[in-house]
Amino acid sequence: MSNDKTHNNKLQQKREEKKRKEQEQTPIEKREVVMHGATLKCQYAQGPGKLVVTSNEILLQDQKWATFNDDSNMVNLQFKGTCGHPKWPNQKMSPPPCMSVIKLSPWQKLGTTLVQEQKVLVKESFINCEPDFNTAVAKPIPKATNVNSGGLLYAYTKQA
């Protein structure tokens, strides 16, 4: 009986190890290319985000492949909800919307494949975000002068 019990224990251990290995990502899976519409995860975001590919128009396998240049915080990385970064409680304010504070570094751990001379993003690619308020600086509107061409059409030119 102890032989059967030992055998069953070893069999159970092998099953558990096999299950654990199946759940882990293999190196090949980490190198899978990221496509338009991929789900994004940020530890501070209220919910998952979505990747919008704008860096190229070439379809591969009927999908746009994400590249290094899909790094615009307002266009490519779409997060809804608020940012739970630890810096916000220090400023005695409620968490701001993610989209208003995203500040990104360049993508890291890129793939080696090129699409329109841009390295593709793979599952292990990541981009750092150091949230801060996005500031817009207003500039004066340039004055225009009316230039009459003698006909019905008018052209406006900027004054220096």
PyMOL CGO cylinders between C-alpha atoms (Angstrom):
from pymol import cmd
from pymol.cgo import CYLINDER

trace = [
    CYLINDER, 0.00, 0.00, 0.00, 2.79, 2.46, 0.78, 0.3, 1, 1, 1, 1, 1, 1,
    CYLINDER, 2.79, 2.46, 0.78, 4.13, 1.84, -2.74, 0.3, 1, 1, 1, 1, 1, 1,
    CYLINDER, 4.13, 1.84, -2.74, 0.78, 2.91, -4.22, 0.3, 1, 1, 1, 1, 1, 1,
    CYLINDER, 0.78, 2.91, -4.22, 0.67, 5.95, -1.97, 0.3, 1, 1, 1, 1, 1, 1,
    CYLINDER, 0.67, 5.95, -1.97, 4.20, 6.99, -2.94, 0.3, 1, 1, 1, 1, 1, 1,
    CYLINDER, 4.20, 6.99, -2.94, 3.37, 6.50, -6.60, 0.3, 1, 1, 1, 1, 1, 1,
    CYLINDER, 3.37, 6.50, -6.60, 0.18, 8.58, -6.28, 0.3, 1, 1, 1, 1, 1, 1,
    CYLINDER, 0.18, 8.58, -6.28, 2.08, 11.36, -4.50, 0.3, 1, 1, 1, 1, 1, 1,
    CYLINDER, 2.08, 11.36, -4.50, 4.70, 11.49, -7.26, 0.3, 1, 1, 1, 1, 1, 1,
    CYLINDER, 4.70, 11.49, -7.26, 1.98, 11.46, -9.90, 0.3, 1, 1, 1, 1, 1, 1,
    CYLINDER, 1.98, 11.46, -9.90, 0.16, 14.31, -8.14, 0.3, 1, 1, 1, 1, 1, 1,
    CYLINDER, 0.16, 14.31, -8.14, 3.39, 16.34, -7.92, 0.3, 1, 1, 1, 1, 1, 1,
    CYLINDER, 3.39, 16.34, -7.92, 4.01, 15.87, -11.64, 0.3, 1, 1, 1, 1, 1, 1,
    CYLINDER, 4.01, 15.87, -11.64, 0.45, 16.97, -12.44, 0.3, 1, 1, 1, 1, 1, 1,
    CYLINDER, 0.45, 16.97, -12.44, 0.82, 20.09, -10.29, 0.3, 1, 1, 1, 1, 1, 1,
    CYLINDER, 0.82, 20.09, -10.29, 4.17, 20.94, -11.90, 0.3, 1, 1, 1, 1, 1, 1,
    CYLINDER, 4.17, 20.94, -11.90, 2.72, 20.46, -15.38, 0.3, 1, 1, 1, 1, 1, 1,
    CYLINDER, 2.72, 20.46, -15.38, -0.24, 22.70, -14.52, 0.3, 1, 1, 1, 1, 1, 1,
    CYLINDER, -0.24, 22.70, -14.52, 2.10, 25.39, -13.12, 0.3, 1, 1, 1, 1, 1, 1,
    CYLINDER, 2.10, 25.39, -13.12, 4.26, 25.30, -16.27, 0.3, 1, 1, 1, 1, 1, 1,
    CYLINDER, 4.26, 25.30, -16.27, 1.19, 25.59, -18.49, 0.3, 1, 1, 1, 1, 1, 1,
    CYLINDER, 1.19, 25.59, -18.49, 0.13, 28.73, -16.63, 0.3, 1, 1, 1, 1, 1, 1,
    CYLINDER, 0.13, 28.73, -16.63, 3.54, 30.39, -16.94, 0.3, 1, 1, 1, 1, 1, 1,
    CYLINDER, 3.54, 30.39, -16.94, 4.30, 32.32, -20.08, 0.3, 1, 1, 1, 1, 1, 1,
    CYLINDER, 4.30, 32.32, -20.08, 6.97, 30.72, -22.18, 0.3, 1, 1, 1, 1, 1, 1,
    CYLINDER, 6.97, 30.72, -22.18, 9.73, 32.85, -23.71, 0.3, 1, 1, 1, 1, 1, 1,
    CYLINDER, 9.73, 32.85, -23.71, 7.99, 32.46, -27.08, 0.3, 1, 1, 1, 1, 1, 1,
    CYLINDER, 7.99, 32.46, -27.08, 4.73, 33.88, -25.67, 0.3, 1, 1, 1, 1, 1, 1,
    CYLINDER, 4.73, 33.88, -25.67, 6.57, 36.87, -24.21, 0.3, 1, 1, 1, 1, 1, 1,
    CYLINDER, 6.57, 36.87, -24.21, 7.81, 37.67, -27.72, 0.3, 1, 1, 1, 1, 1, 1,
    CYLINDER, 7.81, 37.67, -27.72, 4.34, 37.58, -29.32, 0.3, 1, 1, 1, 1, 1, 1,
    CYLINDER, 4.34, 37.58, -29.32, 3.58, 40.77, -31.24, 0.3, 1, 1, 1, 1, 1, 1,
    CYLINDER, 3.58, 40.77, -31.24, 1.08, 43.25, -29.77, 0.3, 1, 1, 1, 1, 1, 1,
    CYLINDER, 1.08, 43.25, -29.77, -1.78, 44.27, -32.05, 0.3, 1, 1, 1, 1, 1, 1,
    CYLINDER, -1.78, 44.27, -32.05, -4.22, 47.20, -32.29, 0.3, 1, 1, 1, 1, 1, 1,
    CYLINDER, -4.22, 47.20, -32.29, -6.83, 46.97, -29.52, 0.3, 1, 1, 1, 1, 1, 1,
    CYLINDER, -6.83, 46.97, -29.52, -4.55, 45.16, -27.06, 0.3, 1, 1, 1, 1, 1, 1,
    CYLINDER, -4.55, 45.16, -27.06, -5.49, 45.43, -23.38, 0.3, 1, 1, 1, 1, 1, 1,
    CYLINDER, -5.49, 45.43, -23.38, -3.11, 47.56, -21.31, 0.3, 1, 1, 1, 1, 1, 1,
    CYLINDER, -3.11, 47.56, -21.31, -2.47, 47.16, -17.60, 0.3, 1, 1, 1, 1, 1, 1,
    CYLINDER, -2.47, 47.16, -17.60, -1.27, 49.87, -15.23, 0.3, 1, 1, 1, 1, 1, 1,
    CYLINDER, -1.27, 49.87, -15.23, -0.90, 49.20, -11.53, 0.3, 1, 1, 1, 1, 1, 1,
    CYLINDER, -0.90, 49.20, -11.53, -2.30, 52.65, -10.73, 0.3, 1, 1, 1, 1, 1, 1,
    CYLINDER, -2.30, 52.65, -10.73, -5.16, 52.83, -13.22, 0.3, 1, 1, 1, 1, 1, 1,
    CYLINDER, -5.16, 52.83, -13.22, -8.69, 52.17, -12.04, 0.3, 1, 1, 1, 1, 1, 1,
    CYLINDER, -8.69, 52.17, -12.04, -9.22, 49.71, -14.89, 0.3, 1, 1, 1, 1, 1, 1,
    CYLINDER, -9.22, 49.71, -14.89, -7.50, 48.26, -17.94, 0.3, 1, 1, 1, 1, 1, 1,
    CYLINDER, -7.50, 48.26, -17.94, -6.67, 50.44, -20.90, 0.3, 1, 1, 1, 1, 1, 1,
    CYLINDER, -6.67, 50.44, -20.90, -6.72, 49.93, -24.64, 0.3, 1, 1, 1, 1, 1, 1,
    CYLINDER, -6.72, 49.93, -24.64, -3.90, 50.38, -27.16, 0.3, 1, 1, 1, 1, 1, 1,
    CYLINDER, -3.90, 50.38, -27.16, -4.79, 52.32, -30.30, 0.3, 1, 1, 1, 1, 1, 1,
    CYLINDER, -4.79, 52.32, -30.30, -2.25, 51.81, -33.10, 0.3, 1, 1, 1, 1, 1, 1,
    CYLINDER, -2.25, 51.81, -33.10, -1.60, 54.95, -35.14, 0.3, 1, 1, 1, 1, 1, 1,
    CYLINDER, -1.60, 54.95, -35.14, 2.07, 54.48, -36.10, 0.3, 1, 1, 1, 1, 1, 1,
    CYLINDER, 2.07, 54.48, -36.10, 1.37, 52.55, -39.29, 0.3, 1, 1, 1, 1, 1, 1,
    CYLINDER, 1.37, 52.55, -39.29, -1.38, 51.50, -41.67, 0.3, 1, 1, 1, 1, 1, 1,
    CYLINDER, -1.38, 51.50, -41.67, 0.06, 48.15, -42.76, 0.3, 1, 1, 1, 1, 1, 1,
    CYLINDER, 0.06, 48.15, -42.76, -2.14, 45.18, -41.90, 0.3, 1, 1, 1, 1, 1, 1,
    CYLINDER, -2.14, 45.18, -41.90, -0.41, 41.94, -41.00, 0.3, 1, 1, 1, 1, 1, 1,
    CYLINDER, -0.41, 41.94, -41.00, -2.73, 39.02, -40.35, 0.3, 1, 1, 1, 1, 1, 1,
    CYLINDER, -2.73, 39.02, -40.35, -5.61, 41.52, -40.77, 0.3, 1, 1, 1, 1, 1, 1,
    CYLINDER, -5.61, 41.52, -40.77, -4.36, 43.58, -37.80, 0.3, 1, 1, 1, 1, 1, 1,
    CYLINDER, -4.36, 43.58, -37.80, -2.23, 46.67, -37.30, 0.3, 1, 1, 1, 1, 1, 1,
    CYLINDER, -2.23, 46.67, -37.30, 0.91, 45.77, -35.37, 0.3, 1, 1, 1, 1, 1, 1,
    CYLINDER, 0.91, 45.77, -35.37, 1.84, 48.11, -32.53, 0.3, 1, 1, 1, 1, 1, 1,
    CYLINDER, 1.84, 48.11, -32.53, 5.27, 49.72, -32.78, 0.3, 1, 1, 1, 1, 1, 1,
    CYLINDER, 5.27, 49.72, -32.78, 7.71, 51.82, -30.77, 0.3, 1, 1, 1, 1, 1, 1,
    CYLINDER, 7.71, 51.82, -30.77, 5.99, 54.99, -32.01, 0.3, 1, 1, 1, 1, 1, 1,
    CYLINDER, 5.99, 54.99, -32.01, 2.62, 54.10, -30.46, 0.3, 1, 1, 1, 1, 1, 1,
    CYLINDER, 2.62, 54.10, -30.46, 3.57, 56.01, -27.33, 0.3, 1, 1, 1, 1, 1, 1,
    CYLINDER, 3.57, 56.01, -27.33, 1.34, 59.07, -27.24, 0.3, 1, 1, 1, 1, 1, 1,
    CYLINDER, 1.34, 59.07, -27.24, -0.42, 59.39, -23.90, 0.3, 1, 1, 1, 1, 1, 1,
    CYLINDER, -0.42, 59.39, -23.90, -3.49, 61.10, -25.34, 0.3, 1, 1, 1, 1, 1, 1,
    CYLINDER, -3.49, 61.10, -25.34, -3.90, 59.02, -28.49, 0.3, 1, 1, 1, 1, 1, 1,
    CYLINDER, -3.90, 59.02, -28.49, -2.38, 55.55, -28.19, 0.3, 1, 1, 1, 1, 1, 1,
    CYLINDER, -2.38, 55.55, -28.19, -2.88, 54.63, -24.54, 0.3, 1, 1, 1, 1, 1, 1,
    CYLINDER, -2.88, 54.63, -24.54, -6.55, 54.97, -23.66, 0.3, 1, 1, 1, 1, 1, 1,
    CYLINDER, -6.55, 54.97, -23.66, -7.37, 54.57, -19.97, 0.3, 1, 1, 1, 1, 1, 1,
    CYLINDER, -7.37, 54.57, -19.97, -10.73, 55.34, -18.38, 0.3, 1, 1, 1, 1, 1, 1,
    CYLINDER, -10.73, 55.34, -18.38, -11.17, 56.16, -14.73, 0.3, 1, 1, 1, 1, 1, 1,
    CYLINDER, -11.17, 56.16, -14.73, -8.80, 57.72, -12.24, 0.3, 1, 1, 1, 1, 1, 1,
    CYLINDER, -8.80, 57.72, -12.24, -5.10, 57.39, -11.49, 0.3, 1, 1, 1, 1, 1, 1,
    CYLINDER, -5.10, 57.39, -11.49, -4.35, 55.86, -8.09, 0.3, 1, 1, 1, 1, 1, 1,
    CYLINDER, -4.35, 55.86, -8.09, -0.66, 56.81, -8.04, 0.3, 1, 1, 1, 1, 1, 1,
    CYLINDER, -0.66, 56.81, -8.04, 0.58, 57.32, -4.44, 0.3, 1, 1, 1, 1, 1, 1,
    CYLINDER, 0.58, 57.32, -4.44, 1.58, 60.94, -5.16, 0.3, 1, 1, 1, 1, 1, 1,
    CYLINDER, 1.58, 60.94, -5.16, -2.02, 62.20, -5.30, 0.3, 1, 1, 1, 1, 1, 1,
    CYLINDER, -2.02, 62.20, -5.30, -2.92, 61.81, -1.59, 0.3, 1, 1, 1, 1, 1, 1,
    CYLINDER, -2.92, 61.81, -1.59, 0.18, 63.91, -0.80, 0.3, 1, 1, 1, 1, 1, 1,
    CYLINDER, 0.18, 63.91, -0.80, -1.37, 66.78, -2.73, 0.3, 1, 1, 1, 1, 1, 1,
    CYLINDER, -1.37, 66.78, -2.73, -4.61, 66.61, -0.70, 0.3, 1, 1, 1, 1, 1, 1,
    CYLINDER, -4.61, 66.61, -0.70, -6.80, 66.06, -3.72, 0.3, 1, 1, 1, 1, 1, 1,
    CYLINDER, -6.80, 66.06, -3.72, -8.97, 63.34, -5.17, 0.3, 1, 1, 1, 1, 1, 1,
    CYLINDER, -8.97, 63.34, -5.17, -7.33, 61.14, -7.81, 0.3, 1, 1, 1, 1, 1, 1,
    CYLINDER, -7.33, 61.14, -7.81, -7.37, 62.82, -11.24, 0.3, 1, 1, 1, 1, 1, 1,
    CYLINDER, -7.37, 62.82, -11.24, -8.50, 61.09, -14.44, 0.3, 1, 1, 1, 1, 1, 1,
    CYLINDER, -8.50, 61.09, -14.44, -5.75, 58.91, -15.91, 0.3, 1, 1, 1, 1, 1, 1,
    CYLINDER, -5.75, 58.91, -15.91, -5.90, 60.58, -19.29, 0.3, 1, 1, 1, 1, 1, 1,
    CYLINDER, -5.90, 60.58, -19.29, -5.10, 63.98, -17.77, 0.3, 1, 1, 1, 1, 1, 1,
    CYLINDER, -5.10, 63.98, -17.77, -1.90, 62.93, -15.98, 0.3, 1, 1, 1, 1, 1, 1,
    CYLINDER, -1.90, 62.93, -15.98, -0.19, 60.27, -18.14, 0.3, 1, 1, 1, 1, 1, 1,
    CYLINDER, -0.19, 60.27, -18.14, 3.49, 61.14, -18.73, 0.3, 1, 1, 1, 1, 1, 1,
    CYLINDER, 3.49, 61.14, -18.73, 5.32, 58.41, -20.62, 0.3, 1, 1, 1, 1, 1, 1,
    CYLINDER, 5.32, 58.41, -20.62, 8.89, 57.33, -21.24, 0.3, 1, 1, 1, 1, 1, 1,
    CYLINDER, 8.89, 57.33, -21.24, 9.83, 55.44, -24.44, 0.3, 1, 1, 1, 1, 1, 1,
    CYLINDER, 9.83, 55.44, -24.44, 8.80, 51.78, -24.81, 0.3, 1, 1, 1, 1, 1, 1,
    CYLINDER, 8.80, 51.78, -24.81, 11.31, 49.23, -23.52, 0.3, 1, 1, 1, 1, 1, 1,
    CYLINDER, 11.31, 49.23, -23.52, 11.97, 45.53, -24.32, 0.3, 1, 1, 1, 1, 1, 1,
    CYLINDER, 11.97, 45.53, -24.32, 10.94, 45.83, -27.95, 0.3, 1, 1, 1, 1, 1, 1,
    CYLINDER, 10.94, 45.83, -27.95, 10.75, 43.07, -30.52, 0.3, 1, 1, 1, 1, 1, 1,
    CYLINDER, 10.75, 43.07, -30.52, 13.30, 42.72, -33.30, 0.3, 1, 1, 1, 1, 1, 1,
    CYLINDER, 13.30, 42.72, -33.30, 10.84, 42.73, -36.21, 0.3, 1, 1, 1, 1, 1, 1,
    CYLINDER, 10.84, 42.73, -36.21, 10.43, 46.01, -38.09, 0.3, 1, 1, 1, 1, 1, 1,
    CYLINDER, 10.43, 46.01, -38.09, 7.19, 47.43, -39.51, 0.3, 1, 1, 1, 1, 1, 1,
    CYLINDER, 7.19, 47.43, -39.51, 7.81, 50.54, -41.61, 0.3, 1, 1, 1, 1, 1, 1,
    CYLINDER, 7.81, 50.54, -41.61, 11.28, 50.81, -40.06, 0.3, 1, 1, 1, 1, 1, 1,
    CYLINDER, 11.28, 50.81, -40.06, 9.85, 50.77, -36.51, 0.3, 1, 1, 1, 1, 1, 1,
    CYLINDER, 9.85, 50.77, -36.51, 10.44, 48.01, -33.98, 0.3, 1, 1, 1, 1, 1, 1,
    CYLINDER, 10.44, 48.01, -33.98, 7.28, 46.18, -32.98, 0.3, 1, 1, 1, 1, 1, 1,
    CYLINDER, 7.28, 46.18, -32.98, 5.90, 45.91, -29.45, 0.3, 1, 1, 1, 1, 1, 1,
    CYLINDER, 5.90, 45.91, -29.45, 5.79, 42.43, -27.91, 0.3, 1, 1, 1, 1, 1, 1,
    CYLINDER, 5.79, 42.43, -27.91, 4.02, 41.10, -24.82, 0.3, 1, 1, 1, 1, 1, 1,
    CYLINDER, 4.02, 41.10, -24.82, 7.00, 41.85, -22.59, 0.3, 1, 1, 1, 1, 1, 1,
    CYLINDER, 7.00, 41.85, -22.59, 7.32, 45.44, -23.86, 0.3, 1, 1, 1, 1, 1, 1,
    CYLINDER, 7.32, 45.44, -23.86, 6.53, 48.08, -21.28, 0.3, 1, 1, 1, 1, 1, 1,
    CYLINDER, 6.53, 48.08, -21.28, 6.39, 51.83, -20.96, 0.3, 1, 1, 1, 1, 1, 1,
    CYLINDER, 6.39, 51.83, -20.96, 6.94, 53.74, -17.73, 0.3, 1, 1, 1, 1, 1, 1,
    CYLINDER, 6.94, 53.74, -17.73, 4.50, 56.39, -16.60, 0.3, 1, 1, 1, 1, 1, 1,
    CYLINDER, 4.50, 56.39, -16.60, 5.36, 59.07, -14.09, 0.3, 1, 1, 1, 1, 1, 1,
    CYLINDER, 5.36, 59.07, -14.09, 2.00, 60.81, -13.74, 0.3, 1, 1, 1, 1, 1, 1,
    CYLINDER, 2.00, 60.81, -13.74, 1.93, 64.58, -13.63, 0.3, 1, 1, 1, 1, 1, 1,
    CYLINDER, 1.93, 64.58, -13.63, -0.54, 67.20, -14.74, 0.3, 1, 1, 1, 1, 1, 1,
    CYLINDER, -0.54, 67.20, -14.74, -0.44, 67.89, -18.46, 0.3, 1, 1, 1, 1, 1, 1,
    CYLINDER, -0.44, 67.89, -18.46, -0.13, 71.61, -18.91, 0.3, 1, 1, 1, 1, 1, 1,
    CYLINDER, -0.13, 71.61, -18.91, -1.23, 73.60, -21.91, 0.3, 1, 1, 1, 1, 1, 1,
    CYLINDER, -1.23, 73.60, -21.91, 0.28, 76.99, -22.59, 0.3, 1, 1, 1, 1, 1, 1,
    CYLINDER, 0.28, 76.99, -22.59, -1.94, 79.47, -24.39, 0.3, 1, 1, 1, 1, 1, 1,
    CYLINDER, -1.94, 79.47, -24.39, -0.34, 81.51, -27.14, 0.3, 1, 1, 1, 1, 1, 1,
    CYLINDER, -0.34, 81.51, -27.14, -1.86, 84.65, -28.64, 0.3, 1, 1, 1, 1, 1, 1,
    CYLINDER, -1.86, 84.65, -28.64, -3.76, 84.25, -31.89, 0.3, 1, 1, 1, 1, 1, 1,
    CYLINDER, -3.76, 84.25, -31.89, -1.81, 85.90, -34.73, 0.3, 1, 1, 1, 1, 1, 1,
    CYLINDER, -1.81, 85.90, -34.73, -3.47, 88.92, -36.32, 0.3, 1, 1, 1, 1, 1, 1,
    CYLINDER, -3.47, 88.92, -36.32, -4.43, 88.65, -39.97, 0.3, 1, 1, 1, 1, 1, 1,
    CYLINDER, -4.43, 88.65, -39.97, -4.59, 91.31, -42.64, 0.3, 1, 1, 1, 1, 1, 1,
    CYLINDER, -4.59, 91.31, -42.64, -7.04, 91.36, -45.50, 0.3, 1, 1, 1, 1, 1, 1,
    CYLINDER, -7.04, 91.36, -45.50, -5.42, 91.23, -48.93, 0.3, 1, 1, 1, 1, 1, 1,
    CYLINDER, -5.42, 91.23, -48.93, -7.85, 92.28, -51.65, 0.3, 1, 1, 1, 1, 1, 1,
    CYLINDER, -7.85, 92.28, -51.65, -7.00, 90.60, -54.92, 0.3, 1, 1, 1, 1, 1, 1,
    CYLINDER, -7.00, 90.60, -54.92, -9.44, 92.72, -56.88, 0.3, 1, 1, 1, 1, 1, 1,
    CYLINDER, -9.44, 92.72, -56.88, -11.84, 89.80, -57.36, 0.3, 1, 1, 1, 1, 1, 1,
    CYLINDER, -11.84, 89.80, -57.36, -14.30, 88.01, -55.16, 0.3, 1, 1, 1, 1, 1, 1,
    CYLINDER, -14.30, 88.01, -55.16, -11.71, 85.90, -53.34, 0.3, 1, 1, 1, 1, 1, 1,
    CYLINDER, -11.71, 85.90, -53.34, -9.78, 87.20, -50.37, 0.3, 1, 1, 1, 1, 1, 1,
    CYLINDER, -9.78, 87.20, -50.37, -6.63, 85.81, -48.87, 0.3, 1, 1, 1, 1, 1, 1,
    CYLINDER, -6.63, 85.81, -48.87, -5.54, 86.42, -45.31, 0.3, 1, 1, 1, 1, 1, 1,
    CYLINDER, -5.54, 86.42, -45.31, -1.89, 86.56, -44.35, 0.3, 1, 1, 1, 1, 1, 1,
    CYLINDER, -1.89, 86.56, -44.35, -0.26, 86.60, -40.95, 0.3, 1, 1, 1, 1, 1, 1,
    CYLINDER, -0.26, 86.60, -40.95, 1.35, 89.81, -39.75, 0.3, 1, 1, 1, 1, 1, 1,
    CYLINDER, 1.35, 89.81, -39.75, 4.87, 89.53, -38.43, 0.3, 1, 1, 1, 1, 1, 1,
]
cmd.load_cgo(trace, "trace")
